[in-house]
Each structure stands twice: as structure tokens, then as C-alpha cells.
Amino acid sequence: MTLQSAFDDFVFTTLAAIPGLLGKLEYVAGLREPNGNYVHWGLTRIYGELAAQEAAAHAHRLVFSRVLKTPVAKLLEDAVISSSGLKVRPEPYLDSLFRRVQELTPEKPGRASLLHFNSVLHAVSILAKRRQLATRPTS
């Protein structure tokens, strides 16, 4: 008998273990197959297919929404945290995310949300590159 919902389990156990908000977004988006279904073996095994699908889709929308509500300066800091979990620098990490905007968005995000997300990722990517140039040692 489970004591929490599939959504709570996914958010408070699985996503909690992933560093950074952008890292969480990338992870949950990576669970989605081209047909739109999310694949998470553990959730499906414990809660069933429908509950696992709903939990992952809901979490995807939630994390996406949080990214859109987060100030750009905090997302820049988050890019450092999220990329460190993958052992890459923030600049190429953000470039990779920017190239995969469609993949990272939940289904039917709305045109305004998609444009906002695209511009946020672009802005954070540019700021990260400028920060790298500004802190590069001169010798």
C-alpha cells in the first residue's frame, strides 16, 4: 500500500534528487516519448500506467511553469547547478537546452508560454556567455 500519490512520489522523491530547476525540466522532458507518453518504469510499476502518465505530465507542466516564473538572474545561477550535475559548463548546457526548446516544453503550452520560454532560455544563454567572457583570465 502506497501512502502518497504518484505525483507526490515523483516530485518529492525522483525530481528532488535532480540538481537545479533546469535539470528537473530536462529530466522530466526526457521521459516523454515522441508519441507524448511518459515512460517511468518505477512509477508505472507502483501506481499503474495512467497514474504514472498523469503524474509525469503534471510535473512537467509544473516545472515548466516554475521556470517561466523564475527571474533570469536566478535561472543563470540555476544553470550552474543544473549543468554541474552533468559535469559540463553552463554555456554549452544552455546551448543544448536552447536547441531543444520544443522537446522541453510540455504538450500544448500555449504560444505565449512557448515564446516566453524561448526568450528566457536565450537570455540566460547570452548572460552565461558574457559572464564567462568577463571572468576569463587574461594572460
GISULZI-V834423 format. One record per residue. RES is the residue in three letters. OMEGA is omega in whole degrees, 0 to 359 (NA if undefined). Layout:
res=RES omega=OMEGA
res=RES omega=OMEGA
//
This chain:
res=MET omega=180
res=THR omega=182
res=LEU omega=178
res=GLN omega=179
res=SER omega=177
res=ALA omega=179
res=PHE omega=179
res=ASP omega=179
res=ASP omega=182
res=PHE omega=183
res=VAL omega=188
res=PHE omega=177
res=THR omega=185
res=THR omega=183
res=LEU omega=179
res=ALA omega=182
res=ALA omega=184
res=ILE omega=182
res=PRO omega=172
res=GLY omega=178
res=LEU omega=177
res=LEU omega=176
res=GLY omega=178
res=LYS omega=179
res=LEU omega=180
res=GLU omega=181
res=TYR omega=184
res=VAL omega=177
res=ALA omega=179
res=GLY omega=177
res=LEU omega=183
res=ARG omega=177
res=GLU omega=180
res=PRO omega=180
res=ASN omega=178
res=GLY omega=179
res=ASN omega=176
res=TYR omega=181
res=VAL omega=175
res=HIS omega=187
res=TRP omega=184
res=GLY omega=179
res=LEU omega=180
res=THR omega=181
res=ARG omega=184
res=ILE omega=189
res=TYR omega=183
res=GLY omega=186
res=GLU omega=184
res=LEU omega=180
res=ALA omega=179
res=ALA omega=178
res=GLN omega=181
res=GLU omega=180
res=ALA omega=181
res=ALA omega=179
res=ALA omega=179
res=HIS omega=179
res=ALA omega=179
res=HIS omega=179
res=ARG omega=180
res=LEU omega=181
res=VAL omega=177
res=PHE omega=179
res=SER omega=178
res=ARG omega=177
res=VAL omega=181
res=LEU omega=182
res=LYS omega=184
res=THR omega=177
res=PRO omega=183
res=VAL omega=180
res=ALA omega=178
res=LYS omega=177
res=LEU omega=176
res=LEU omega=175
res=GLU omega=180
res=ASP omega=179
res=ALA omega=177
res=VAL omega=180
res=ILE omega=183
res=SER omega=182
res=SER omega=181
res=SER omega=176
res=GLY omega=179
res=LEU omega=179
res=LYS omega=174
res=VAL omega=178
res=ARG omega=182
res=PRO omega=185
res=GLU omega=178
res=PRO omega=177
res=TYR omega=180
res=LEU omega=175
res=ASP omega=179
res=SER omega=178
res=LEU omega=182
res=PHE omega=178
res=ARG omega=184
res=ARG omega=183
res=VAL omega=181
res=GLN omega=180
res=GLU omega=185
res=LEU omega=182
res=THR omega=176
res=PRO omega=180
res=GLU omega=177
res=LYS omega=182
res=PRO omega=186
res=GLY omega=184
res=ARG omega=182
res=ALA omega=179
res=SER omega=179
res=LEU omega=178
res=LEU omega=178
res=HIS omega=180
res=PHE omega=179
res=ASN omega=182
res=SER omega=178
res=VAL omega=179
res=LEU omega=179
res=HIS omega=181
res=ALA omega=181
res=VAL omega=179
res=SER omega=179
res=ILE omega=180
res=LEU omega=178
res=ALA omega=178
res=LYS omega=179
res=ARG omega=178
res=ARG omega=179
res=GLN omega=178
res=LEU omega=182
res=ALA omega=183
res=THR omega=180
res=ARG omega=180
res=PRO omega=178
res=THR omega=179
res=SER omega=NA
//
